[in-house]
Amino acid sequence: MTAPSSAREAAIERLHQKRGFTQTVASYVIVNVFLWGLWFLTDDRSGFPWPAYVTIFSGLGLVFTWWRIYGQRPITEDEIRQEMARSGDVAPDA
């Protein structure tokens, strides 16, 4: 069982991560709108649109960050005990 103070700290950390992710999404949108607008106003648009590189690769980073924050479930005490037992650090039912 997790101690109340460490459970509180873990919850606060998750909230900070979620708020940070919201800020990251806002930055992603603002930067991409700016770059696509810049491309639209200054390029002849005859070739491949260069802002697509930024959109695609930063979008992939955004997806991986979303997965880390929202897609994975927290590690449980049972999983910790099982892993410690597998590595021989402690008895399985301790």
N, C-alpha and C positions, 0 to 999 in steps of 0.2 A: 504494500500500500504506500502511496506517495504521501509525504508529509504535507499538511495544509499550506505551509509557507512556500514549499517548492512547487506545489500544484498552482498556487497563486502566481508565482513567478513565471511558470510555464504558460499560464493563461495570458499574462501580461505580454510575454514575448510573442505569442501567437497574434495578439491584437496589434502589436507594433508591426509585425510582418504583414498583416492584412492591410493596415493603413499605408504602409510603405508600398505595397503592391498597387493600391489605388492611385497613389501619386505616380508610380511608374507608368501605369496605363495612361494617365493624363499627359505625362511627358511624351509618351509614345505617339499619342494622337496629335499633340501640338507640333512636335517636330516633323511628323509625317505630313501633316497639312501644309506646314511651311515649305518643306522640300518639294512636295508635289506642285504647290502654287508657284514656287520659284522656277521649277522645270517648265511648267505650263507657260509662264510669262516670258521666259528667256530662251528656250530651245526651239529649234525648228520642228521637233517632234517627228523627224524622219527615221530615227533609229530607235534602239531599245531605250526605254525611259530609265535613266540612271537612278532615280529615287526608289525604284523597285528593289534594288539591292538592299538599301537601308530598311525598307518596309519588310522584306522577307526575313533578313537575318536578325534584325531586332525583334521581329515578330516571333521568330523561333525562340529567342531568349525569353520573351514574355511568356510563351507557352510553358517552357521549362520552369520558370519561376512560379507560374500559376500551379503547376503540378506539385512543386515542392511545398507550397503553402496550403492549397485546397485539396489536392488530389490524394495525398498520402494520409493514412490514418496514423495517429500517434503510436509510439512504441509502448507496449504494456509491460507491467512488471512480470507477468508470466513469460513473455517473450525474452525478457532479460534473464530470468532464471534459467530458461531452457538453453539459451545461448551460452551462459556460463557453465551449465552442466555439460554441454557438448564439448566445450574447450577444456573441460577438466578442472575448472577453477573452483567449483563448489559442487556438492552433492545435489542431485536432481530435485529432491523434496525438501531442501533446506530453505 
